[in-house]
């Protein structure tokens, strides 16, 4: 009897091994290598253009605008600079300024808003996440959230959806 149970166990193990191999499983390969940034300084705005564009924004309620972060799309067509107050608090207004080459092409909203984050860049678009306070929210803890993608179309800024939240 024992020889039959060992034989059955061996057959079950062999079948399981063949089934696993037949399912196409293979060990995880190496992580993809990040692509090198192909954009050059000539593809984006010059620092004096960025400074003049930020200075041209309506002034924040207090302090002055300061650059918080910046980036660009992989195709080098859309550059962005996020600004906030230099004496900011969590609910201080912020703004994103977009550029195509060496030209400011606009901001997503006419007025600065708090809780803005540039969350991702795709090959030809940038995603901006908006958060906003709702009536029962604790101060500084907004629960309203939404995102919209932006791209360049004919040299102009184009939102690929509505700007979320209260205007």
HELIX and SHEET records of a PDB file:
HELIX    1   1 UNK A    2  UNK A   22  1                                  21    
HELIX    2   2 UNK A   41  UNK A   43  5                                   3    
HELIX    3   3 UNK A   47  UNK A   55  1                                   9    
SHEET    1   A 4 UNK A  65  UNK A  72  0                                        
SHEET    2   A 4 UNK A  79  UNK A  85 -1                                        
SHEET    3   A 4 UNK A  94  UNK A 100 -1                                        
SHEET    4   A 4 UNK A 103  UNK A 107 -1                                        
SHEET    1   B 4 UNK A 116  UNK A 121  0                                        
SHEET    2   B 4 UNK A 126  UNK A 132 -1                                        
SHEET    3   B 4 UNK A 144  UNK A 153 -1                                        
SHEET    4   B 4 UNK A 156  UNK A 159 -1                                        
END                                                                             
